[in-house]
Each structure stands twice: as C-alpha cells, then as structure tokens.
C-alpha cells in the first residue's frame, strides 16, 4: 500500500491522474456474491488497484513501463510479506528453500492464488498455480505477471544472494495453469533467461534480460518470461 501511495504522488507530480478508486471498485473480484461497493473486501480492492495501475501506466507509457511499475509494487509487497512470515514463525536466519516455498504458497493463498510446490531443492523452487489472484483480467493484462516474478524473486534473492524467476507457463497466455521456476544462488548466476534479482535488497537487477513487448495476446520470448 505504501508503494502504491508513493507511485500516486509521483504520477501527480507529473500532472497525470490515475482514476484508481472508481476503477478499482469496478475491477474488484466479487467472487463472494457481489457486495455493495462500500463493502468491497480489502484484498480484492488492493488487487484491483494494481490492475488499474497497470492499465493506466500501459496506456500512458507502454507495456514495458507497466511491467516495471508492477514489479516495483511487487518488490515492496514481497518485502513486507516476508517480514510478516518471519515474525509469525520466529525466523531470524536466512530462509531455507523449503521456507521460501512455504512463504510463497502462503502469501499467494492470502490473495486468493492457487500456488503449490512441485519441486524444492537448494538450486531451485518450482511451483504450479491453478488460479490467478487477478482473475480473468490477467488475460488482457499479462504485465501483472511481473507481480509474481518480483515478489518471488525479491524474497529468494534476499535469502540466497541472487535469484532468477522464469515464468514457464502462464494463465495470462492461455495455459491451463501457471508454472514458475525460481533459480537460486549459483544456479541463478548461470541462467540465460528470466527476470534476475539480487544485489539491491532483492529488487530487479539492471542486467536482467528485457526484450520488446509482444503484440497483445502473443506470448513473449523466453528472455522476458
């Protein structure tokens, strides 16, 4: 939430406007039966606010800028969620791959994601996902996938020194489920594709491979997955 407030202030300083309140209510996930707008659940409202952020930034500055904005919010949220996970489990040392995986699953479940571990080793964590927290809108806004990449990558990098996130399968591009691989430590250092994190508090590294955004609905090349 603090990161969203900061972005709002930066956009306002440029003389632009994000109509987040009205659109966030409109985009909110009313899976519980469609409450009155003033009863919109907090988690649904915040998810919808991120959707509006991606839409507004993409319209004004293009898809790559939208990905960068979503990644920035994800980095902040991931750091906050890791602190809460550590506090709940009384953890002060670096998280193990098993703990990192558990943190991923729990934080995604908290926002209505369906993530589950497929493989957890000292070299990598592989997760599947049956339900996108952003709902059907993800198919028209694949930039939102950078939220998952940034959250996962930041947590892994803070605990393993470096991490690369590869979004191998994505509901956003028509796959039945998502499949996310997080490469850890030395394995990440040798990776040629994916989003790279580490060296700056778990944030995206400047050297991360980035390619031009594909046409709407087209799956991006491996270097930007």
Long-range contacts (C-beta under 8 A, 24 or more apart in sequence): 1-46, 2-76, 3-72, 3-73, 3-75, 3-76, 3-77, 4-46, 4-49, 4-50, 4-53, 4-73, 7-53, 7-69, 7-72, 7-73, 11-56, 16-60, 18-52, 18-53, 18-56, 19-52, 19-56, 20-49, 20-52, 20-53, 20-56, 23-48, 23-51, 23-52, 23-55, 24-48, 24-49, 24-51, 24-52, 27-51, 27-52, 27-137, 29-112, 29-135, 31-112, 31-135, 43-110, 43-111, 43-112, 47-111, 47-112, 47-133, 47-134, 50-134, 50-144, 50-147, 51-134, 51-137, 51-141, 51-144, 54-141, 54-143, 54-144, 55-141, 58-141, 58-143, 62-213, 63-143, 63-213, 64-210, 64-212, 64-213, 66-141, 66-143, 67-143, 67-146, 67-213, 68-146, 70-143, 70-144, 70-146, 70-147, 70-150, 71-146, 71-147, 71-149, 71-150, 71-195, 71-204, 72-150, 73-147, 73-150, 74-146, 74-147, 74-148, 74-149, 74-150, 74-151, 74-154, 75-150, 75-151, 75-154, 75-201, 75-202, 75-203, 75-204, 77-147, 77-151, 78-107, 78-150, 78-151, 78-152, 78-153, 78-154, 78-155, 78-202, 79-154, 79-155, 79-158, 79-201, 79-202, 81-107, 81-151, 81-155, 82-154, 82-155, 82-158, 94-159, 94-160, 95-155, 95-159, 97-121, 97-122, 97-125, 97-160, 97-184, 100-125, 100-155, 100-156, 100-159, 100-160, 100-182, 101-125, 101-127, 103-155, 104-151, 104-152, 104-155, 107-151, 108-133, 108-148, 115-178, 115-180, 118-179, 122-184, 122-185, 123-183, 123-184, 123-185, 123-186, 123-187, 124-181, 124-182, 124-183, 124-184, 124-187, 125-156, 125-181, 125-182, 125-184, 126-179, 126-180, 126-181, 126-182, 127-178, 127-179, 127-180, 127-182, 128-177, 128-178, 128-179, 128-180, 129-171, 129-177, 129-178, 129-179, 129-180, 130-177, 132-171, 132-172, 132-178, 138-171, 138-172, 139-171, 139-172, 139-174, 140-216, 141-172, 142-170, 142-172, 142-173, 142-220, 144-172, 145-170, 145-172, 146-195, 148-178, 148-180, 149-180, 149-195, 150-195, 150-197, 150-203, 150-204, 152-180, 152-182, 153-182, 153-195, 153-196, 153-197, 153-202, 153-204, 154-197, 154-201, 154-202, 154-203, 155-202, 156-182, 156-184, 156-188, 156-197, 156-202, 157-197, 157-198, 157-199, 157-202, 158-201, 158-202, 160-184, 160-185, 160-188, 161-185, 161-198, 162-188, 162-189, 162-196, 162-197, 162-198, 162-199, 163-188, 163-196, 163-197, 163-198, 163-202, 164-188, 164-191, 164-193, 164-194, 164-195, 164-196, 164-197, 165-194, 165-195, 165-197, 166-191, 166-193, 166-194, 166-195, 166-222, 166-225, 167-194, 167-195, 167-225, 168-225, 170-219, 170-225, 173-217, 173-219, 193-222, 193-223, 193-225, 194-223, 194-225
